[in-house]
Amino acid sequence: MAVVDSLRTLIKNTSGATKTFSFIPPHGKRLADDEETSVLGDIVLRLSSTRAREAYESAVASVEITVRHTPAPIIVDDDDDLPKQLTVDAGTVAGEDPILPSSL
């Protein structure tokens, strides 16, 4: 997975129709049925108003969108004091070295 991809939220329109989702940063986005789009960072943290958060929560609850990927949480390993990124492989959760831009 590319570094930039690992830092994005991937969203898919599963509403069954072409629809505009006003909460997709920066100013909303129209998606065809089954079309995917990505947002840099965690979309929940990018929602700038209560109205946007409520629209997002409603779209998720009614399965109009499916969140297919979010940036993995990064935590510090207490044993070696190094950051680890959570991963899931075949149902097993593990920590691995994070995929980060070299500028961080």
C-alpha positions in Angstrom: 0.0 0.0 0.0 1.3 3.4 -0.9 2.1 5.9 1.9 -0.6 8.3 0.8 -3.2 5.5 0.5 -2.5 4.4 4.1 -3.4 7.9 5.3 -6.7 8.1 3.5 -10.4 7.2 4.3 -12.0 5.2 1.4 -15.7 5.6 1.0 -18.1 3.7 -1.3 -21.6 4.7 -2.4 -23.8 1.8 -1.6 -27.1 3.6 -1.9 -28.1 2.0 -5.2 -28.2 5.4 -7.0 -26.1 8.3 -7.9 -26.1 10.6 -4.9 -24.5 13.8 -3.6 -22.9 13.4 -0.2 -22.6 16.9 1.2 -20.3 15.9 4.1 -17.4 14.6 1.9 -14.6 17.2 2.3 -13.9 19.8 1.1 -17.3 20.8 -0.4 -19.3 17.6 -0.9 -19.1 15.1 -3.8 -21.5 13.4 -6.2 -20.9 9.6 -6.5 -22.4 7.1 -8.9 -23.7 3.9 -7.4 -20.7 1.7 -6.3 -18.3 4.6 -7.0 -15.5 5.0 -4.4 -13.7 8.2 -3.4 -11.0 8.9 -0.8 -10.4 11.6 1.7 -7.0 12.4 3.2 -7.0 11.6 6.8 -9.8 10.2 9.0 -13.1 11.6 7.6 -14.7 11.8 11.0 -12.0 14.3 12.1 -12.5 16.3 8.9 -16.2 16.9 9.4 -16.4 20.6 10.2 -19.9 21.0 11.6 -22.7 19.2 13.5 -24.7 19.1 10.3 -21.9 17.3 8.4 -21.4 14.8 11.3 -25.1 14.1 11.4 -25.3 13.6 7.6 -22.3 11.3 7.8 -23.8 9.2 10.6 -27.1 9.0 8.8 -25.5 7.8 5.6 -23.5 5.1 7.4 -26.4 4.0 9.5 -28.7 3.6 6.5 -25.9 1.9 4.5 -25.9 4.7 1.8 -22.1 4.6 2.1 -19.7 2.0 3.3 -16.4 3.1 4.8 -13.9 0.6 3.2 -10.7 1.9 4.8 -9.5 4.4 7.4 -6.0 5.4 8.4 -4.7 2.8 10.9 -4.2 3.9 14.4 -0.6 4.3 15.5 0.3 3.5 19.0 3.6 3.2 20.9 4.9 -0.2 21.9 5.7 -0.1 25.6 8.5 -2.7 25.2 10.7 -0.8 22.8 9.1 2.7 22.8 8.6 2.6 19.0 5.4 3.4 17.1 3.4 0.5 15.7 0.5 0.6 13.3 -2.4 -1.8 13.9 -3.1 -4.3 11.1 -5.5 -7.2 10.6 -4.6 -10.2 8.6 -6.9 -13.2 8.3 -8.7 -12.0 11.5 -5.6 -11.6 13.5 -4.8 -8.1 14.9 -1.1 -7.3 15.1 1.3 -4.3 15.2 3.8 -3.5 12.5 6.1 -0.7 11.7 3.9 2.2 10.4 3.9 3.4 6.8 4.7 7.1 7.2 6.0 9.7 4.9 9.8 10.2 5.4 9.1 13.9 6.3 7.4 13.0 9.5 
